[in-house]
Amino acid sequence: MEQQIIQRYRREVYRIGWRLQYRCKKTYRNECVLFDTSLTQEDETEDMINRISIEQLLDTLPTKGRVILQKLYLQEMTEAEVAAQLHMSQQGVNKWKRKMIQQLSQTANF
């Protein structure tokens, strides 16, 4: 039972990450969300609540982990690019990423 709950929240955290990445790509390609007629007022409100929740979750992470996730998912950088910028190995970036996603998953469980 506990494993199912963990898996459920893990999937939700990954889904949130995917949504963040999609929205960043959409913005990056200069597609203005304000003129997207498929979004209703309720969707926009839910989107705002999700953004606030994600920001609160990210604020629970250590600074280095938060920076790594932001660079990987929000700035769409590769692990190699992040590693070069932070003067660490790509393997180190990957380990930090996995640890931070796991920590987000655990935080979302509570």
Stockholm file with secondary structure:
# STOCKHOLM 1.0

chainA/1-110         MEQQIIQRYRREVYRIGWRLQYRCKKTYRNECVLFDTSLTQEDETEDMINRISIEQLLDTLPTKGRVILQKLYLQEMTEAEVAAQLHMSQQGVNKWKRKMIQQLSQTANF
#=GR chainA/1-110 SS CHHHHHHHHHHHHHHHHHHHHHHHHHHHTTCCGGGCTTCCHHHHHHHHHHHHHHHHHHHTSCHHHHHHHIIIIISCCCHHHHHHHHTSCHHHHHHHHHHHHHHHHHHHHC
#=GC SS_cons         CHHHHHHHHHHHHHHHHHHHHHHHHHHHTTCCGGGCTTCCHHHHHHHHHHHHHHHHHHHTSCHHHHHHHIIIIISCCCHHHHHHHHTSCHHHHHHHHHHHHHHHHHHHHC
//
